[in-house]
Every structure is written in C-alpha cells, then in structure tokens.
Amino acid sequence: MSDKEQTGSLEALRKAVDEVNDELLAALNRRADLVNRIRDVKVSHGMEMFDPVREARQMEELVSRNQGPMTPRMVEHIFREVFRAFHGQMQDSCGEGLLV
C-alpha cells in the first residue's frame, strides 16, 4: 500500500471513529434523560436513589454480553465511569446518587 493509500485509509478510519463518538454521545444523552426520569419517579415515591444490587447486576450483564474485542476489564472500567458520572448528575440535581 502506498503512503497516499495508507493516509486515505487512516483518514477513513478516523472518520469512522468520529462517527462512533457521535453515536456514543447521543446514547449517553439518551441515558441521561432516562436517569433523570427514573430519579423523578423515585423522588415522587420516596424511594432510595442508589441501588447497589442493581448496579452490580447491570455490570455483570454488560460484561457477559460483551463479544469483544474489548476485554471484560475494559467494559467494567468504562461502565464504572459511566455510572460514576451519572451518580454525579444525580447528586447535583437532588443531593443523592442514582446509578442506573
């Protein structure tokens, strides 16, 4: 493959990564909306915000559904950060955390 072909291929791959990043951002914003709606239901019913059993179950399910090439450790790390970010969102909006 020539340098020009490699550069074109690299640019196409980078464009594809940018598109996936946009999809991830949109999915995370949809998740944020759902988490806010869950928070509202829990607040209106006087329910606990944080459910560690559900969070652990979610993590197990995500790891088990992963078909690679990400390792289980990568999946856990990424979703731990996602859960943590949404926990912060819940604390900012109602003083407690919700990791769903």
C-alpha positions, 0 to 999 in steps of 0.5 A, spaced: 500 500 500 502 506 498 503 512 503 497 516 499 493 509 500 495 508 507 493 516 509 486 515 505 485 509 509 487 512 516 483 518 514 477 513 513 478 510 519 478 516 523 472 518 520 469 512 522 471 513 529 468 520 529 462 517 527 462 512 533 463 518 538 457 521 535 453 515 536 456 514 543 454 521 545 447 521 543 446 514 547 449 517 553 444 523 552 439 518 551 441 515 558 441 521 561 434 523 560 432 516 562 436 517 569 433 523 570 426 520 569 427 514 573 430 519 579 423 523 578 419 517 579 423 515 585 423 522 588 415 522 587 415 515 591 420 516 596 424 511 594 432 510 595 436 513 589 442 508 589 441 501 588 447 497 589 444 490 587 442 493 581 448 496 579 452 490 580 447 486 576 447 491 570 455 490 570 455 483 570 450 483 564 454 488 560 460 484 561 457 477 559 454 480 553 460 483 551 463 479 544 469 483 544 474 485 542 474 489 548 476 485 554 471 484 560 476 489 564 475 494 559 467 494 559 467 494 567 472 500 567 468 504 562 461 502 565 464 504 572 465 511 569 459 511 566 455 510 572 460 514 576 458 520 572 451 519 572 451 518 580 454 525 579 448 528 575 444 525 580 447 528 586 447 535 583 440 535 581 437 532 588 443 531 593 443 523 592 446 518 587 442 514 582 446 509 578 442 506 573 
